[in-house]
Every structure is written in structure tokens, then in C-alpha cells.
Amino acid sequence: MSEDTFWWRAPEGEAHDEVMEYVRGLEESQKYIHEMNLRNARLYSNCDLAGLDWTLNKRDYSRRSIGRVSENVIASVIDTATSMIARTQPRAAFMTDGADWSTQRKAKGLEKFVEGQYQRLEVYEHGPRVFRDAGVFGTGVWKVYDDGEPCIERVLIDEIVVDELECRSCPPQQMHQRKFVNLEVLKANFPDSEDEIDAAAHDDSSGVWTSYRRVEPRQMVVVESWHKTSGRGVDDGRHAICINGATLLDEKWTKDFFPFVFYHWSEPLVGFYGQGLAEQLTGIQVRLNKLNRFIEMAQDLIAVPRLFVPTVDARIKAQLTNEIGQVIVTKSGKPPAFFNPQAVGAEIYQYKDQLKKSAYELAGVSQLSASSKKPGGIESAVALREFNDIESARFAIQAQRYEHMFLELARRIVDVSKDIYTERGKLKANWRGKNFVETIDWKQVDLKQDAYLMNMQAASLMSRTPAGRRQAVIELSQAGWISTDEARRLSGIPDIDRTMSLANAGIEDIEATIEDILDGKYTTPEPEQNLQLGIVRCQMALLKAKRDGAPQDVLQSFRDWMEQAQFLLNGPPPDQQIPPEAMGMPPEAAMAQQPPAFGQPMPGQPTSAMAPSAMNIGPSTDVVG
């Protein structure tokens, strides 16, 4: 490692000269990385991108098509892979091992806190964009930072500067983010450095950052740098934000990671930057482009209708128009002969189709999935799900990396939240349940990192097609989860989510009651609740809470709730009951209104699982015109 890489050894507050020169020289020597990113972006979007193309001599606000890609296999493959993998919504689960009751409840609250931050930051909406960046550029990037509360930002990999030689066999020890920032925005973020910013803008008026990057007027190059501690007691971690001639921020960096979360489509053999689908399919895409241009020229030059006439009828050219049914009079006895030649041979078209097939096979994407078509011969839902599982297995590694990205994102959010609470003393997050919003205070869920483990729980997605939803209705009815009448209703408009939401309303209400009791908020049972189910669930929750070491007041709350629920079910003791005759009700009517005995099924329950009446339900054979 050369001496010019030791920017973090500069005196505090004076790192700007070393940082700016080092990053500028590194970008110049690694120009190929920018050119590769620019090429991959053009292949995917088929247009010049103002955010990447810094080689323009003058500003051009248009978004003109390059016209080089007439059949974009790269875009088709990347978009299909994105829709297959990035539609999942992994969530972080915080688990404890042998912890006491208080730690377990904090871990549960920390899980809600992180999920609330996911909801506020719209992580699942922006996740597919980061995944697509990895498909195009090879690496997708999240940045997690402190802006009064945890914030995230999608960063283009072209802004991240890492020395490839430094991390040939190990992760990088230092990392830089180079941005072109508006002067007014920069002053607003660093009001104490306005004079230094104005001076730097005046001194650096050339508008050139590197040989291939130019700086627009009223903009300035800003470099944010991180260096992790070298270890073994060497406290040389540092974080700095620099411009030409000034250091805007300089502080110690005590963390063993950078504030970024990276997703690589394909891990590099050496170095830092990943390899994406666009780079892997470049050769095939370039060849397809050449073939399409060749076919286009051949069609324009050769596959043009031509009219052969005798010499004596040469003046017939003046009579040719686009009139339908025009009558042309010739002097010779032979009619004019039309000739429509074939532009190229069938072998060219077969070769082109083979190239496209090879592109999809290399990427592991089915052409049927890219065109949203069902494979021929696959009719049942079971066979279709098996086909989807086989196809998804090709992307198992990418799917695992995608889930791991959300796990790392959760770790970064927890780390930033700790820093914010330490500095400001307050931080809250709103967790949205299905029917309510709960405010989670960080001080109630703050845990040491060694007190819990994290894993991912992927949210499964139900079939999105009407046929798949109808098949799901049939399977739910055959399993006895919904009644036959409900299955018939859903056969027309398969809104399964609403049906399952109503079917689960009773147990979800009981589960919410149990969570309130576990959190120390007691709610009395109500006659509208499913009290029989509530007694059973509370008994199980009582046993589990007792085994987990819950305090006695929580255990007593469960006992009180079950006792009051049993009172509502059975009524007052016999010595306190009012005779039916006193209420003007016949004894038979009073008995009819009594709830069933404990353990007996409630009236109107769905058909039992695999019952004959449920098994008779099958797919509709009606032909829809």
C-alpha cells in the first residue's frame, strides 16, 4: 500500500487534500469501471443516462434513444428475474436464547420497531430497484444514515469508489462515496462552512473532476470517506466529508462496517464490484443487435416488391399508384410480373432464435416466464407450482442474498437507532398492524447485540392469477378451512384475502388480547369475542409464559381473563341465576340460547377437513365466452 493511501493519518480536520487527490487518482486509474457501468446501463435502457454519462461536451436534457438495441434480451431477463425474486418481502425476526422474560419482550418489541421503520421508509417498495441495479451494474447499494431518525437511500454503484487492488483477497478497509452536490444544498447541510464552500467553488472553476467527468455550474464534488479500524488495538478508524480545500466533517469511526448494504448479483472472483446479468449477456446482445441490423438492411434492400415489364411498357412506371383496383393498359400481350424475393434465408432466423434461447438459458430464466405464458401440458395448480419451484431453484443463491440484504439492512437500522437515541435521548417508530397502529419507544426495546439472534422470515405470496386463486379456493374448501357456501361465493370473485381476514378475525382478536396481557395491558373479555377459543388460547399462553419466566402479575391476568370468560359463557352461579319464568321466557327458549358445552363445535362452523361435501367441489367446466 502506497503512502498516498494513508489519508486517515492526516491531522484532524485537514484530510481534504489527501482525500480529494486520492479519490480523483483512483477514479482516473479505474476508468474501466465507469465505462463498464455506462455500457451496461445503455444496454438495459437503450438510451443515454444523464446520471452516468459525464463525457458530454454540453448539456443535453433530452432522453434520446440510442437505437442500437432493437430486441432487448437483457432488459427482458433482468425484469423477469426482478419480478420473480424481488417480489418477496423478507422481515427480520429477533430471537433470544435462554433469556429472561424482560429480554424476550424487548426482542419482540425490537422486531416491531424494525418492521415499523421498514414501513416508514418504504423498504419493500424500493427493494426491487436495488435488486435491478444488481442485475444491470452487478451491485445494488443501500445507504443507511442518521437524519434525526434512521434513513435509507438507494445509491448507484458508480458513486462508490473502492481500490480493487486493495481488496483482491479481503474486504476493503476504506471506502469513498463521490457525489456532485448543488452548492445551496451543501451550504444548507453545513451552515458553519459557507465561507469554505464559496472559496472552494471560486478556486475550482475549471469544471473538470477527471478526464471523463465534468462538473456542472453551481455544483461541487463532495467526497465522503470511511476507514475502519485496523484492529489489534490500533484506533485509526475515521469518517470525513471533504471538498477541494476544506474538510466539512472529521470524526472517529469506531464501527467495523461501512454504512452501506450491498447486493451482488454474482460475487466477484477478486476485487469488490460484482458482475450482473447485463455484463454476462453482453456478447449475445451485441450479436443479436448485429443480426437485427443485417436483417433490417436486407429487408429494406432485397425484400421489396419489384415489377418486371417489357421494354415497350417502360412508361408503366408513371401509371403505378397506391389506388386499389387500378386498371393498367399494356401494349404487349404479356402481363407485368411481380417479384417478391426473400430477404434472408431461414437459417439466419433460426440462428437468431437460438441466440435468444441461449440468453435465457444462461440467465436461468424461462422464455415462458418472460412472456407471462403457461407451459403447455401443465394444467393443475400442483404441477404449475412444481414448475415455478424448479425455475426458482435456479435463482436460489440470488434469493438468499436478497433475504440477507434485508437482514443486513435491519442491523444497520438498529445500529443507527442506537446512535440517535444516545445522542438525542428519544426515538420512536409506528408499527402498523392490520387494524391498528402501535407506537414503539426505542428505550423499551433497546438490547445489546449479544442478547439476540436475527434470522429472516420471508412473506409468502399467494397466486396472483384468477385461475390460481380459484384453485386455492378449492383447496381451502377441501381442507375444511372455509365452508361450501363460501367456496361457491368465491368462485365468481376470488377475493381470498378478505375471506381469510374475516375467518381469522376471531383468533386474531384473541391473539391481540394475549399480546396486551403479555405487555401488562389487561382487557376484560367481551361477549362478542370467541370466548371458548380465547380460554383455550389463554391457557396455552399462560403455560408458555410461565415456562418463559413471566412475572406473577402477567400469569394472574391470564387466570382472571379465563375466569371472567367462563363466567360469560356459563352465566352466574345457580344461586344467583334468575329463573326463565321471571323473565317471561319459556324454559325451552332459554335452553336454546345457552352456548354449547365446552369443547363442542360452535354452530355454523365450516365443513370438516376432507369431508365428502367439500371433496365434491371441483373446478368449473363452464366455457367463458
N, C-alpha and C positions, 0 to 999 in steps of 0.2 A: 504494500500500500504506500503510495507516494505521499510526500509531505503536504501536498495541496489538498488532500482529502481530510486533513485534521482541522476542519473549520470549527469544531466544537471546543478546540483548545484555545481559541481566541479569547481575549479578555471579555468579561461580561459586558454586554451592551455594544460590543464592537465586532460582531460576527458578520456584518453585512458584506464587507469586501471579499472575505473568503467564501461566503455562501454564494454570492452572485456570480463570481468568477468560476467557481467550481461547477455550479449547475449549468451555466452557459457553455462551458467547455465540454461538459458531459453530454449535453444535448447535441452539440455540434459533432462530437465523435460518434454518437449513436443515432445519427440521422436516419439510418435504415429503419429504426423502429417507427418513427413518424411516417416515413414513406410507406411502410407496410400497413399501418393503421389507415392511412389515407386511401390506399389501394383497396383494402377490404371494405371500407365504407362505401366507396364508389361502386364496387361490385354488388353490394347489397342494395343500395338505394338508387343506383343508376343516375346519380346527379352529384354535382359539386356541393360540398358541405362547407358553409362559411365558418363553422366551428372548428374545422380541421385544416382547411386549405389556406395556409398562410403564405403561399407563394404568388398570390395575385399581385399584379403591379398597381392596380387601382381597385377601388371598392366596387362591388357588384352585388346589388341587393336581390337580384333575380335568383330563382331556383330552377335553372335550366337543366333539362335532361341531357345527359351525355350522349344518349343514343347508341351506346356501344353494346348494351345488353338488351337483346330482343326477346330472349326467353330466359328468365331469371330463375335458374335452378337453385342458386344459393339462397335467395330470399325465400323460395318455397320451402326448402329444407329447414332453414332456421326458424321460420314462422311456425311450421308444423311441430318441430321439437319444442318450441316455446309453449305452444298450446297443449302439448302432451304432458310436459313436466311442470311448467311454472304455474299451472292452474291450481296445484295443491296449496294448502295453507298450513304449513307446519307451525306448531306452537311449542314453546319451551315449557317443560314440566320440571319443577323443583322438588327433589325427593331428599328425605333425610334418612339416616341410618342409625338407629339406636338413640335418637334424640328425645329430649323430654317433650312434654305436651306443648309448652310455650313455643319451642323451636319449630315444632310441626305446624302450628297455626301460623307462625310467621312465614314459613316456607309456602304455605297455601296462599297467604296474602301476597307474598312476593310474586307468585305466579300470576295472580290477578293484576298486580301492578304493572308487570312487563306486558301483559296482554292489553291492558289499558293504554300503554304507550304505543303499542303496535296499532291500536285503533286510532289514536290521535294522529300518529304520523303517517297513517295510510300505508303501512309497510306492504301489505298484500297487494295493494294496487300498483305500487312502484316496483315490486319484486320482479315481475316479468320483464321490465325494462332492463334491469341489471342482468338478468339471465340472457336476454337478447344481445346485450353488449358483449357478453362472453362468447356467444355464437359468432358475432361479427369480428370483434377485435381479439378474441382469445381470453380476455379477462374483464369481468364486471366488477365495479367498485362501489361500496357504500362508505361514506364518511360519517362518523358519529362524533358530535361535538356539543359543547356547552353553550347555550344561548339563553341562559336563565332557566331553561329546562332542557331535557335531552332532545336533540335534533338530529336528523339524518339528512344526507344529501347524496344523490347519485352523482358520481364523478366519472368523467371519461378517462380511460386509462392513458390517453395521450397527455394528460396533465401530471401523471405520476412519473417522476424521474428517479430511476434506480440504476446503479452501476452494475451492469451484467457480469463484469469480471469479478466484482466483489462478492457476488453470491452464486458462484459457479457450483459450489458443493454445500452451501449452508444458507440459511435465510439471511436477508440483508440486515445489516447493523444500523444503517441510516437510510432515510427516505425523504424525498422532497416533493412538494406539490407546487408547480408553477402555474400561476393564473395571470390573466390580463384583466385588471380591475379598473373600473371607472374612478377618476380622481375624486369626485364628490362622494362616491360611496366609500372610498378609502379614508377620506377625511372624517366622514361620519362615524366610522368604526374606530378611528384613532384620533380623537379630537385634540389630544395633547401633542400630536406630532404634525400639525398642519404646516408649520414652517419648514420642517424637514421634507415633507411631501412636495410642497411648492418648489423648494430648491432642487430636489431630485428631478422634478418634471422639467425645470428650466435647463438643468445641466444635460439631461438625456433627451435631446430634441431630435436625434437622428432618426428615430422611429424604427430602429433595427435591433432585434434581440439576437438572432443568429442569421446565418446566411440564407436561411429559408423561412424565417419568421419575422414578420414586421409588426410593429405596434401602432395601433390606430391613434389618432389625436384624442386627447383627453383621457388616455388610458396609460396604465403603468404596469410594468412587470413586478409582481409580488411573488416571493418565494417563501414558503413555509417549510421548515426543516425540522426533522426529529432525529435524534441519535440515542439509541438505547444504551443503558449502562453496559460496560464491557465485562462486568462480573468480577468475582474474586476480590471484592472489596474496593474496586475502582469505581468511584462515584463520578462518572463523566457523562451521565445522561443529560440531554439538553434539548430544548424546544425554542426555536427562534422564528420570527417573521421579519423578513428583510426586504428592502428596496435598494436601489442604487444610492449609495452614500448614507444610508441610515438604517438603524435597527429599530423596528417598531415594537417588538416584543422579544424578551430574552428571559428564560426561566429554566429551572431544573426539570428534567423529565425522569421521573422515578419508576415508570412503568416498564414492563418487559415486553410491551407490544406497541404497535402503532395504532392511531385512531381510525384505522380502515378495516373493512371486512372485504376480502377478495373472493371472487368466484372464478375459478379457471375451468373453461370447458375441457381442456386437456392439459394436464400438468406438464410443464416443460421438462425435458431431459436434463438440461442445465440452464442456469440463469433464473430469471424472475418472471418474465412475461409469458403467458400461456399461448396456446395455439387454438384457434377457433375453427368452426366449420368453413368459414369463408376462405381461410388460408388452405385448408385441406382440399377444398373443391375448386381452387383457382384454375388448375390445369384443365379440368373438364369444362368449366365455364368458359374459359378462353377458347377452347376448341369448338364448343357449341356456337360461340359468337362468330367464329370464322366460317363455320359451316352455314350458319343462317345468312351471313352476308354473301357467301358464294351462291346459295340457293336463290336469294333475293335478286342478285345480279343476273343469274341465269334465267329467272322468270321474266325479268324486265327485257332481256336481250333476245331470248330464244322463244319462250312460251308466249308469243304474241301472234294472234291470228293474222295470216297473210293471204292475199288474194292474187292468184295467178291467172292472167288473162292473155289472150293472143296479142300480138303486136298491133294488129289493126284496131284492137279495143283499148289501146293505151289511154284514150281520153276518158275511160270509165272512172278514173280517179276523181274527176270533177263531179261525178254523179253520186259518189258514196257519201251518205249522210247517216245520222242516227235515227232516221224516220223508220217506223215499224211498218213492214209490208210494202216497202218502196219497190216499184217496178223499174227495172233497168233493162233497156233495149240494147242488144248487141248485134253486130253485123255478121259475125261468124256463126257457123252452125253449132259450135261447141259452147256450152255454158261455162262461166267462170268457175274456177276450182279453188275452194278454200283449203288452207293447210294450217293445222294446229299442232305444232311439234311439242314433244315433251321436253321440259326444261332440263331436268337431270334424271339420271337413272334411279331405279328403285333401291339400289344398293346404298346410295347416299342417304336416303330417308331411313333405311334400316340401321345404318351406322349411327345416325343422329339419335334414333330411339334407343340404341344400345348405350350410347353415352349418357343419356338421361337416366336410364335404368342403373347404370354403374354409379352415378352420383348418389341416387337414393340408397343403393345398397351400401356404398362406402359410408354414408352417414348413418345407416341403420334405420331409415325412415321408409315406410311403405308408401308407394305412389298412391295407393287407395286412400290412405290417411291424409295425404297432401291434398287430394281432391274430394275429401269427405264422402267416400263411397264405401259401401259394404262389400266384403269379399263375396264372390259368387259361391253358392252352395252352403253358406253359413246362414241359417235361418233362426235357430233357437238363441235365446239370451245367454244360455250357458256356453254355447260354442263361441258366441261373439265375445263374451268376457274372456274366454280362454285365449282367443286370438289377440285381444288387447293386452293380456298379460304377457304373451310371448313377445309382442312388439315392444312393450315397455321394458322387458328384460334387457334389451339392447342398450337402454339408457339407465341401467341400474346404478352405475357409478356416478353419472351426472346427477341423477335424482338424489343419491346420498350426499353428494357435495352441496346440492341445493338446500337440503334439510340442514346440513352442517352450517351453511351460511347463516340461516336464521338462528341457529344456536349461538354462533359467534356474535351475531347482532344483539342477542339478548344479553350476552356477557358485557358487551360494550355499553349497553344502555344501563345495566346495573352499575358498572364502574363509574360512568358519568353521573348517575344519580347520587352515588356516594359522595363524589366531589362537590356536587351542587349543594347537598344537604350540609356537608361540613362547612362550606363557605357561607351559606345563607341561612341555614337553620330551619328551612322549611321546603317541602316538596310534596306535591300530591298528584294523583292520577285518577281519572274517572274510568272505571271499568263498567262497560255496558253489557248487562245480561240480556236475556231475551225480552224481559218485560220491565226492567228497572235499571237504574244506574247507581253504582256504589262508588263512593269516594275512598280511595286507599291512601293513607298517610304514610310517607316513607319511614318515619320514625317507628311505626308499628310493625314494619316488615323488614327492617334493616338487619341483615345477617352477615356474619363473617363468611368468607368464601369457603372455608374448610368445613362449614356446618351443613352443607347441602351438596347434592349432585344434580346435574342437569342432563336431561335427555329430550328427544323430540317426539311429539305426538302429531302425526300427520292427519289432517282433516280429510276424511274420505268424501268423495264426490259421487252423488247418485247419477244415474244415467240421465243425459240431457235430452235425448230424443223421445218423441211421444211413444214410439213402439217400445223402447226400453222402459219407459215409465209404466206402460200398461202391463208389461211382463213383470215388473216389480210389484204392481198391484196384485197380480195373480199369485205371486209367491207369498206375499204378505197374507192373503186370504187363505191360501193352503196351509200356512203355518199357524193359522188361528189368531193372528195379530189384529186383524180387522174383521168385521162382520161381513156376511154375504151381501147384505143391503148396501153397506158402504163400498164394497168392491164393485157392485153394479153402478153405483153413482160415479165412482172414479173412472169407470171405463170410458166415459164420454170426455171428461176434462180431468186428466190425471194430475191433480194438484196434491201430490203425496205429502209435501211439506206441511200444508195446512192440516191435513187429516192426522198426520202423526203428531203435530203440535197439540191438536185437541185431544187426541188419545192419551198423550203423555201429560196433559195439564194436571191431572190429579197427583201423579207421582212427583212431578216437578214441584208442585206446591208443597208436598210433604218434604221433599229434599231441601227446599228453601227454608222451611221451618227448622229442620235439623241443623242446617248451617247457622241459622240465627242462634239456636241454643248453644252450639259449639262456640260461637263468638260471644256468648254471655248475654244475648238479647232474647229474653223469653217472650213468646207469644202464645196466648191461650188458644186451645183448639176451638174450631167453629163448626156448627152443624153442617155447613156446605162442604167441608173437607171430606176426603175419603178416610174416615176415622179408622176403619178396620185396617186398611193398608198402613195408615200412619202409626198404629200401635205396633204392627209387625216391624216396620222400618225403624221406629224409635227404639224398639227393643234391641235390634241388631246394632244400631248406632251406639246405644248405651254400653253394650258388651265391648264393642271395639274401642270406644272412648275410655272405658275402664281399663282395658288392656294397654292402651297407649299412655296411661297415667294422667288422665284428665282430673281436674280438681273436683272436690265433692259437690260444689255448688252446681257444676255442669251436670254431673250424674243425677243429682236430685231434681234438676229441671226436667230431665227426661222422664223420671218417675212421676213427677207432678203432671206432665203433659199426658202420659199414658193413663193415669188415674182419672184425669178430667175427661179425656176422650172416652174412656169406658163408661163414665157416668152419663155422657151424652148419648151413648149407644143404648145402654140398658135402662136409663132413667133413674129416678131416686129409689132408695130402698123401699121394700114393701110397706113398711110402717109409715112412709111419707108419701106414698102414691095416692092419687085421687081416683076413686072408683069411676069407671066409664059412665055409670048411670048418673053420677053427679055432674058430668059434663054434657049429658044429653046424648051420648054416643052408645050405640049397641055394642055389646062385648065382641061380636063378630067383626065389626068395623074396626074396633080398637086393635084386635089381634092382626087384622090385615095390614095395619100401618106399622106394626112392630118391625124393626130391622131384622134381617136373618141372623141366625146364631153365628157366633164367632167361628171363622173358618169356612162358612158356607159361601157359595158364589153369589154375587150381587145380581139382581135381575137386569136383563138387557146386556149381559156380557157377550163378547164376540164368540163365535163358534170355536170349539176346542181345536187344538192343533191337529192337522191332518184328518179332520172329520170328513165323513163321506160327502156332506153337503158342500163343504169347501173344496173338496177334490174335484167336484163336478164342474168347477169354474174353469173355463179354458179360453184361449184367445178367440176373438171374434172372427167368424168366417165371412162376414158381410163384405161385399166389394164396395169400396167407396168410389163413387163416380167423380 
